[in-house]
Amino acid sequence: MRLVALLAAFVLTSGCTGSKWKPCEHLEITTRNAAGQQQWLRYENARYRVRDTDPLTIAWEHMKCVDIESQAGTVEELCARESLTGPVDHVACR
């Protein structure tokens, strides 16, 4: 019984698309906004993985930085990794 469960787990994980992240110096994504218009997105030093192929759905991560101004007037840059998932028309990794 344990062997059957182990084999089933292996088949499920090996057949899963997008199980590994692909690092990209330049990640380019073509997607559509809420109005159905095509959008082109580009990220540097990002990574992505395919979550589904029909429709093409990916998860991607990139660094996002924002400037935060204190009450004293100093500005600090705060950076964090942003994770997104969604359907896309096209993805290119260079």
DSSP file (Angstrom, degrees, kcal/mol; ACC not computed):
  #  RESIDUE AA STRUCTURE BP1 BP2  ACC     N-H-->O    O-->H-N    N-H-->O    O-->H-N    TCO  KAPPA ALPHA  PHI   PSI    X-CA   Y-CA   Z-CA
    1    1 A M     >        0   0    0      0, 0.0     4,-2.0     0, 0.0     5,-0.2   0.000 360.0 360.0 360.0 -40.7    0.0    0.0    0.0
    2    2 A R  H  >  +     0   0    0      1,-0.2     4,-2.5     2,-0.2     5,-0.2   0.881 360.0  54.6 -63.7 -36.8    2.8    2.4    0.8
    3    3 A L  H  > S+     0   0    0      2,-0.2     4,-2.6     1,-0.2    -1,-0.2   0.899 107.0  50.0 -64.3 -40.9    4.4    1.6   -2.6
    4    4 A V  H  > S+     0   0    0      2,-0.2     4,-2.3     1,-0.2    -1,-0.2   0.913 112.2  47.5 -63.9 -43.0    1.2    2.5   -4.4
    5    5 A A  H  X S+     0   0    0     -4,-2.0     4,-2.2     2,-0.2    -2,-0.2   0.897 112.6  49.6 -65.1 -40.4    1.0    5.9   -2.5
    6    6 A L  H  X S+     0   0    0     -4,-2.5     4,-2.1     2,-0.2    -2,-0.2   0.918 111.9  47.5 -65.0 -44.0    4.6    6.6   -3.2
    7    7 A L  H  X S+     0   0    0     -4,-2.6     4,-2.4     2,-0.2    -2,-0.2   0.894 111.1  51.5 -64.4 -39.9    4.2    5.9   -6.9
    8    8 A A  H  X S+     0   0    0     -4,-2.3     4,-2.3     2,-0.2    -2,-0.2   0.913 110.0  49.0 -63.5 -42.4    1.1    8.0   -7.1
    9    9 A A  H  X S+     0   0    0     -4,-2.2     4,-2.2     2,-0.2     5,-0.2   0.897 111.2  50.7 -63.7 -40.2    2.9   10.9   -5.5
   10   10 A F  H  X S+     0   0    0     -4,-2.1     4,-2.6     2,-0.2     5,-0.2   0.921 110.7  48.0 -63.4 -44.8    5.8   10.5   -7.9
   11   11 A V  H  X S+     0   0    0     -4,-2.4     4,-1.8     1,-0.2    -2,-0.2   0.906 112.2  49.7 -63.6 -42.0    3.5   10.5  -10.9
   12   12 A L  H  < S+     0   0    0     -4,-2.3     4,-0.3     1,-0.2    -1,-0.2   0.908 116.1  40.9 -65.4 -41.7    1.6   13.6   -9.7
   13   13 A T  H >< S+     0   0    0     -4,-2.2     3,-0.5     1,-0.2    -2,-0.2   0.861 115.6  49.2 -77.3 -34.2    4.7   15.6   -9.1
   14   14 A S  H 3< S+     0   0    0     -4,-2.6    -1,-0.2     1,-0.2    -2,-0.2   0.814 112.3  48.4 -75.1 -28.0    6.6   14.5  -12.2
   15   15 A G  T 3< S+     0   0    0     -4,-1.8     2,-0.5    -5,-0.2    -1,-0.2   0.493  86.4 108.3 -87.2  -3.4    3.7   15.3  -14.5
   16   16 A C    X   -     0   0    0     -3,-0.5     3,-0.8    -4,-0.3     2,-0.2  -0.631  66.0-137.6 -79.6 120.2    3.1   18.7  -13.0
   17   17 A T  T 3  S+     0   0    0     -2,-0.5    -2,-0.1     1,-0.2    -1,-0.0  -0.484  82.6  25.1 -74.2 147.1    4.1   21.5  -15.3
   18   18 A G  T 3  S+     0   0    0     -2,-0.2    -1,-0.2     1,-0.1    41,-0.1   0.743  70.2 139.8  78.2  23.5    5.9   24.4  -13.9
   19   19 A S    <   +     0   0    0     -3,-0.8     2,-0.4    -6,-0.1    -2,-0.1   0.688  64.2  56.2 -74.9 -14.7    7.4   22.6  -10.9
   20   20 A K  S    S-     0   0    0     30,-0.1    30,-0.3    28,-0.0     2,-0.2  -0.939  83.7-124.1-120.0 140.5   10.7   24.5  -11.3
   21   21 A W        -     0   0    0     -2,-0.4    28,-0.2    28,-0.1    39,-0.1  -0.567  18.2-147.6 -77.4 141.6   11.3   28.2  -11.5
   22   22 A K  E     -A   48   0A   0     26,-3.0    26,-1.7    -2,-0.2     2,-0.2  -0.952  13.9-139.3-111.5 114.8   13.1   29.6  -14.5
   23   23 A P  E     -A   47   0A   0      0, 0.0     2,-0.4     0, 0.0    24,-0.3  -0.488  20.5-167.5 -74.7 143.4   15.3   32.6  -13.8
   24   24 A C  E     -A   46   0A   0     22,-3.3    22,-1.7    -2,-0.2     3,-0.3  -0.996  28.9-159.4-134.3 132.6   15.3   35.4  -16.4
   25   25 A E  E    S+     0   0A   0     -2,-0.4    20,-2.2     1,-0.3     2,-0.4   0.896 100.7  18.3 -69.6 -40.8   17.5   38.4  -16.8
   26   26 A H  E    S-A   44   0A   0     18,-0.2    68,-2.5    19,-0.1     2,-0.5  -0.969  75.4-167.8-132.4 117.0   14.6   39.9  -18.8
   27   27 A L  E     -AB  43  93A   0     16,-2.9    16,-2.6    -2,-0.4     2,-0.5  -0.922   6.2-170.6-105.7 122.6   11.1   38.5  -18.4
   28   28 A E  E     -AB  42  92A   0     64,-2.9    64,-2.7    -2,-0.5     2,-0.4  -0.960   4.1-176.6-117.8 128.6    8.6   39.7  -21.0
   29   29 A I  E     -AB  41  91A   0     12,-2.8    12,-3.2    -2,-0.5     2,-0.5  -0.978  14.3-159.7-127.5 133.9    4.9   38.9  -20.6
   30   30 A T  E     +AB  40  90A   0     60,-2.7    59,-3.3    -2,-0.4    60,-1.7  -0.971  31.6 148.2-110.9 125.9    2.0   39.7  -23.0
   31   31 A T  E     -A   39   0A   0      8,-2.3     8,-3.8    -2,-0.5     2,-0.4  -0.789  41.4-107.0-142.7-178.3   -1.4   39.7  -21.3
   32   32 A R  E     -A   38   0A   0     55,-0.3     6,-0.2     6,-0.3     2,-0.0  -0.948  23.6-137.7-121.8 142.0   -4.8   41.3  -21.5
   33   33 A N    >   -     0   0    0      4,-2.5     3,-2.0    -2,-0.4     6,-0.0  -0.173  44.2 -82.7 -84.5-174.9   -6.3   43.9  -19.1
   34   34 A A  T 3  S+     0   0    0      1,-0.3    -1,-0.1     2,-0.1    -2,-0.0   0.779 130.6  54.7 -62.4 -27.4   -9.9   43.9  -17.9
   35   35 A A  T 3  S-     0   0    0      2,-0.1    -1,-0.3     1,-0.0     3,-0.1   0.425 119.3-109.6 -85.8   1.0  -11.0   45.7  -21.1
   36   36 A G  S <  S+     0   0    0     -3,-2.0     2,-0.3     1,-0.3    -2,-0.1   0.540  72.1 141.4  84.0   6.1   -9.5   42.9  -23.2
   37   37 A Q        -     0   0    0      1,-0.1    -4,-2.5    -5,-0.0    -1,-0.3  -0.620  57.3-108.2 -84.2 142.4   -6.7   45.2  -24.5
   38   38 A Q  E     -A   32   0A   0     -2,-0.3     2,-0.3    -6,-0.2    -6,-0.3  -0.465  35.5-166.6 -72.0 136.5   -3.3   43.6  -24.9
   39   39 A Q  E     -A   31   0A   0     -8,-3.8    -8,-2.3    -2,-0.2     2,-0.5  -0.921  10.8-149.1-121.7 149.0   -0.6   44.7  -22.4
   40   40 A W  E     -A   30   0A   0     -2,-0.3     2,-0.4   -10,-0.2   -10,-0.2  -0.983  16.4-173.6-119.4 124.5    3.1   44.2  -22.5
   41   41 A L  E     -A   29   0A   0    -12,-3.2   -12,-2.8    -2,-0.5     2,-0.4  -0.916   3.3-171.1-118.6 143.4    5.0   43.8  -19.2
   42   42 A R  E     -A   28   0A   0     -2,-0.4     2,-0.4   -14,-0.2   -14,-0.2  -0.997   3.7-179.1-137.8 133.6    8.8   43.6  -18.7
   43   43 A Y  E     -A   27   0A   0    -16,-2.6   -16,-2.9    -2,-0.4     2,-0.4  -0.961  18.0-138.8-129.2 146.4   10.7   42.8  -15.6
   44   44 A E  E    S+A   26   0A   0     -2,-0.4    19,-0.5     1,-0.2   -18,-0.2  -0.838  82.8   6.6-104.6 145.5   14.4   42.6  -14.9
   45   45 A N  E    S+     0   0A   0    -20,-2.2    18,-0.3    -2,-0.4    -1,-0.2   0.947  96.9 138.5  49.9  59.3   16.0   39.8  -12.8
   46   46 A A  E     -A   24   0A   0    -22,-1.7   -22,-3.3    -3,-0.3     2,-0.3  -0.583  40.2-146.9-118.8-179.7   12.7   37.9  -12.4
   47   47 A R  E     -AC  23  61A   0     14,-1.9    14,-2.4   -24,-0.3     2,-0.3  -0.986  13.2-176.9-148.7 156.5   11.7   34.3  -12.5
   48   48 A Y  E     -AC  22  60A   0    -26,-1.7   -26,-3.0    -2,-0.3     2,-0.3  -0.962  10.3-164.0-147.7 164.7    8.6   32.4  -13.6
   49   49 A R  E     - C   0  59A   0     10,-2.1    10,-2.5    -2,-0.3     2,-0.4  -0.982  30.8-110.4-148.7 148.6    7.1   29.0  -13.8
   50   50 A V  E     + C   0  58A   0     -2,-0.3     8,-0.3   -30,-0.3     3,-0.1  -0.654  28.4 178.3 -81.3 127.4    4.2   27.6  -15.8
   51   51 A R  E    S-     0   0A   0      6,-3.1     2,-0.3    -2,-0.4     7,-0.2   0.769  70.9  -1.8 -96.0 -34.2    1.1   26.7  -13.7
   52   52 A D  E   > - C   0  57A   0      5,-1.9     5,-2.6   -36,-0.1    -1,-0.4  -0.985  50.5-151.4-154.9 153.1   -1.2   25.6  -16.5
   53   53 A T  E   5S+ C   0  56A   0     -2,-0.3     3,-0.5     3,-0.2    -1,-0.1   0.601  77.7  76.5-104.4 -14.0   -1.0   25.3  -20.3
   54   54 A D  T   5S+     0   0    0      1,-0.7    -1,-0.2     3,-0.1     2,-0.1  -0.790 119.4   9.5-140.5  96.3   -4.6   25.7  -21.2
   55   55 A P  T   5S-     0   0    0      0, 0.0    -1,-0.7     0, 0.0     2,-0.3   0.625 112.3-110.2 -75.2 160.6   -5.0   28.7  -20.9
   56   56 A L  E   5 +C   53   0A   0     -3,-0.5    32,-2.8    32,-0.2     2,-0.4  -0.408  47.0 175.3 -60.7 116.0   -1.4   29.5  -20.4
   57   57 A T  E   < -CD  52  87A   0     -5,-2.6    -6,-3.1    -2,-0.3    -5,-1.9  -0.993   3.3-179.6-128.1 130.3   -1.1   30.6  -16.7
   58   58 A I  E     -CD  50  86A   0     28,-2.2    28,-2.3    -2,-0.4     2,-0.4  -0.875  23.5-140.7-127.2 159.7    2.2   31.4  -15.1
   59   59 A A  E     +CD  49  85A   0    -10,-2.5   -10,-2.1    -2,-0.3     2,-0.3  -0.964  29.8 179.5-111.3 137.0    3.5   32.5  -11.7
   60   60 A W  E     -CD  48  84A   0     24,-2.9    24,-2.9    -2,-0.4     2,-0.4  -0.984  14.8-160.3-141.0 153.8    6.2   35.1  -11.7
   61   61 A E  E     +CD  47  83A   0    -14,-2.4   -14,-1.9    -2,-0.3     2,-0.3  -0.975  16.5 159.8-132.2 144.1    8.3   37.0   -9.1
   62   62 A H  E     - D   0  82A   0     20,-1.9    20,-3.6    -2,-0.4     2,-0.4  -0.966  43.6 -92.3-153.6 165.4   10.3   40.2   -9.4
   63   63 A M  E     - D   0  81A   0    -19,-0.5     2,-0.4   -18,-0.3    18,-0.2  -0.707  37.3-168.0 -84.9 132.6   11.7   42.8   -7.1
   64   64 A K  E     - D   0  80A   0     16,-3.1    16,-2.2    -2,-0.4     2,-0.4  -0.987   2.2-167.1-123.1 130.0    9.4   45.8   -6.5
   65   65 A C  E     - D   0  79A   0     -2,-0.4     2,-0.3    14,-0.2    14,-0.2  -0.926   5.2-175.9-119.7 141.7   10.7   49.0   -4.9
   66   66 A V  E     - D   0  78A   0     12,-2.5    12,-3.1    -2,-0.4     2,-0.5  -0.975  24.9-124.5-132.0 147.9    8.8   51.9   -3.5
   67   67 A D  E     - D   0  77A   0     -2,-0.3     2,-0.5    10,-0.2    10,-0.2  -0.806  23.3-163.2 -92.1 130.5   10.0   55.2   -2.0
   68   68 A I  E     - D   0  76A   0      8,-3.4     8,-2.7    -2,-0.5     2,-0.5  -0.965   5.2-152.5-117.9 122.9    8.7   56.0    1.4
   69   69 A E  E     - D   0  75A   0     -2,-0.5     6,-0.2     6,-0.2     2,-0.1  -0.812  11.2-144.9 -97.3 129.8    8.9   59.5    2.7
   70   70 A S    >   -     0   0    0      4,-3.0     3,-1.4    -2,-0.5    -1,-0.0  -0.334  29.9-103.9 -83.7 171.2    9.2   60.0    6.5
   71   71 A Q  T 3  S+     0   0    0      1,-0.3    -1,-0.1     2,-0.1    -2,-0.0   0.766 122.6  60.6 -65.5 -24.7    7.6   62.9    8.4
   72   72 A A  T 3  S-     0   0    0      2,-0.1    -1,-0.3     1,-0.0     3,-0.1   0.565 120.7-109.5 -79.0  -8.3   11.1   64.4    8.6
   73   73 A G  S <  S+     0   0    0     -3,-1.4     2,-0.2     1,-0.3    -2,-0.1   0.407  73.9 133.8  96.9  -2.2   11.3   64.6    4.8
   74   74 A T        -     0   0    0     -5,-0.0    -4,-3.0     1,-0.0     2,-0.5  -0.554  46.2-141.4 -80.9 149.5   13.8   61.8    4.2
   75   75 A V  E     -D   69   0A   0     -6,-0.2     2,-0.4    -2,-0.2    -6,-0.2  -0.940  16.6-173.3-115.4 129.1   13.1   59.3    1.5
   76   76 A E  E     -D   68   0A   0     -8,-2.7    -8,-3.4    -2,-0.5     2,-0.6  -0.943  20.5-132.4-119.4 143.2   13.9   55.6    1.9
   77   77 A E  E     -D   67   0A   0     -2,-0.4     2,-0.5   -10,-0.2   -10,-0.2  -0.841  19.3-164.9 -95.7 126.4   13.6   53.0   -0.8
   78   78 A L  E     -D   66   0A   0    -12,-3.1   -12,-2.5    -2,-0.6     2,-0.4  -0.952   8.2-171.9-112.7 124.2   11.9   49.8    0.4
   79   79 A C  E     +D   65   0A   0     -2,-0.5     2,-0.3   -14,-0.2   -14,-0.2  -0.917  11.0 160.6-120.5 143.5   12.3   46.7   -1.9
   80   80 A A  E     -D   64   0A   0    -16,-2.2   -16,-3.1    -2,-0.4     2,-0.5  -0.979  44.2 -96.5-152.6 158.7   10.6   43.3   -1.7
   81   81 A R  E     -D   63   0A   0     -2,-0.3     2,-0.5   -18,-0.2   -18,-0.2  -0.690  37.2-153.3 -81.0 126.4    9.9   40.4   -3.9
   82   82 A E  E     -D   62   0A   0    -20,-3.6   -20,-1.9    -2,-0.5     2,-0.4  -0.874   4.7-156.8-102.9 132.3    6.4   40.6   -5.5
   83   83 A S  E     +D   61   0A   0     -2,-0.5     2,-0.3   -22,-0.2   -22,-0.2  -0.924  15.1 175.4-111.4 132.5    4.7   37.4   -6.5
   84   84 A L  E     -D   60   0A   0    -24,-2.9   -24,-2.9    -2,-0.4     2,-0.4  -0.954  11.9-168.9-133.6 152.0    2.0   37.3   -9.2
   85   85 A T  E     +D   59   0A   0     -2,-0.3   -26,-0.2   -26,-0.3    -2,-0.0  -0.996  27.9 120.4-139.6 136.9    0.0   34.6  -10.9
   86   86 A G  E     -D   58   0A   0    -28,-2.3   -28,-2.2    -2,-0.4     2,-0.2  -0.972  58.7 -71.6-179.8 168.6   -2.3   34.9  -13.9
   87   87 A P  E     -D   57   0A   0      0, 0.0   -55,-0.3     0, 0.0     2,-0.3  -0.507  47.7-173.2 -73.9 144.1   -3.2   34.0  -17.4
   88   88 A V        -     0   0    0    -32,-2.8   -57,-0.3    -2,-0.2   -32,-0.2  -0.934  30.5-144.8-134.7 157.2   -0.9   35.3  -20.2
   89   89 A D  S    S-     0   0    0    -59,-3.3     2,-0.3     1,-0.3   -58,-0.2   0.812  86.6  -2.2 -85.8 -36.3   -0.9   35.3  -23.9
   90   90 A H  E     -B   30   0A   0    -60,-1.7   -60,-2.7   -34,-0.1     2,-0.4  -0.993  57.8-164.3-156.4 146.7    2.9   35.0  -24.3
   91   91 A V  E     -B   29   0A   0     -2,-0.3     2,-0.4   -62,-0.2   -62,-0.2  -1.000   6.9-175.7-136.9 137.2    6.0   34.7  -22.1
   92   92 A A  E     -B   28   0A   0    -64,-2.7   -64,-2.9    -2,-0.4     2,-0.5  -0.999   5.7-164.4-134.2 136.9    9.6   35.2  -23.1
   93   93 A C  E      B   27   0A   0     -2,-0.4   -66,-0.2   -66,-0.2   -69,-0.0  -0.981 360.0 360.0-124.7 122.5   12.7   34.8  -20.9
   94   94 A R              0   0    0    -68,-2.5   -67,-0.1    -2,-0.5    -1,-0.1   0.348 360.0 360.0-122.0 360.0   16.1   36.1  -21.9
